[in-house]
Amino acid sequence: MTGEWCVRPYRAGDERELVGLFERVFGRALTPEQWRWKLQPDQSAVDNVWLAVHDEKPIFQYAGIATRFQVGDEERTVMVSVDTMTAPEFQRRGLLSEVGRTTYAHWRDGGVAFVLGLPNERWGSRAHALGWVELFPLQWLTRALRPGRLLARRLHLPTVAGFDALDGLWNGLADRALAVNAQPVCVRVLRQAEVALDRLWATCRDEYRFSVVRDRAWLHWRYFTPPSLRYTVLLAERAGEPAGYLAYRLANGAGLIAELFTRRDDTAARSALLGQALAALREASALSASILAVPSTCLHQAVRRAGFLPRDAFTVQMVPLDSRLPLDQLRDPRQWGIAGGDFDVV
């Protein structure tokens, strides 16, 4: 505690003030229901939201989504860092460093393996001072679904039949990469998180040393219960057994693919899921589709072949809290199963 503020964990009801702070800092609205859904402080085994409070009002938040993670052969708790925010009048007072150190010490004592996040440039040298370690890039890739209409918008021209013809030609060429001659794969829309997702995770988990535990519980929370975002989840099946899933949503006329999860060598399931998602997005009049993928991985290569073009990238970073962690392996993206949906950017 200083003379100006005290540092403490979240208390029930703080979210009513925190959503106001969120709007001041980020310039967009957040409801208490959205805040509670994302952070679930009442369900975390360790305090996952820490605040600096001045005159009984929060002026700073450091928060992590408590996430079940496969770390080697164990299931551990990992904190995914989100929504770090400081009231404008208290910026440059050292709050990030003070609250960050307090938070990490508490999480370390609570058995959290590491903190995972996408710190931005505003953190500056404080990220390094708090122990953040760079791992590898996570890159946006985007495919035009209606290039004619995108061109017309950019040139401020009315859409005409010729633009629609260009759309059809482009999609026909790009979709050739999704045609795979293999054992048939059926794709259907999930209305709820089914037990088949547990079987899929049990089948695929051996391919990754580091990954969110992508079972039914994860998908239920992440894609079926958000209070404000509507996702569609597709399940690929082969001979009645799950082979992969894809989660996407439509936002401002564009498609966002949050996850595409299959075994690494299952080209047919990956292509079938991607093909159906892109077709559905075109039907919904989406102008483009975007996905996050780690360069050089099979997913990155697959979407590049399907007409996705690389754009800007984040750097995935971590704060190791367990001294036994194998940092050399953690820096190797081939050891990871990671997706945009692991964070809150999609």
Number of C-alpha atoms within 10 A of each C-alpha: 10 8 6 10 18 16 20 17 20 20 13 8 9 15 20 13 13 22 19 17 23 23 13 15 15 11 10 10 12 17 17 15 14 17 18 13 16 18 18 15 22 13 10 15 12 18 20 25 23 23 28 25 18 16 9 10 14 24 23 26 27 22 24 27 23 25 17 16 20 22 22 16 11 10 15 19 24 24 24 21 21 21 14 19 21 23 14 12 8 13 13 9 10 11 21 22 14 14 20 21 15 15 23 21 13 17 22 17 12 13 15 22 22 23 23 23 22 18 19 10 8 8 11 10 10 14 21 12 10 15 16 19 17 18 18 17 18 22 20 20 20 21 22 22 26 22 21 22 21 18 13 14 12 9 9 9 11 9 14 11 9 11 18 15 13 15 19 15 12 17 20 11 11 17 17 13 16 21 12 14 8 10 10 13 21 17 22 13 13 14 10 13 18 15 11 17 23 17 15 22 20 13 14 17 19 13 14 19 18 23 20 23 21 21 19 19 14 18 20 15 13 17 20 18 15 15 13 11 13 14 19 17 25 22 23 24 20 15 10 10 14 22 28 25 26 23 23 25 19 19 13 7 13 20 27 24 25 25 20 24 25 23 19 13 9 13 18 21 30 26 21 23 27 22 19 16 23 21 15 14 22 19 9 13 15 21 20 21 25 22 26 30 25 25 17 10 14 16 21 20 14 17 24 17 15 19 20 22 14 19 11 10 16 16 17 20 20 23 19 22 19 13 10 8 14 12 12 8 15 19 17 11 19 17 15 20 22 22 21 20 21 21 16 15 11 19
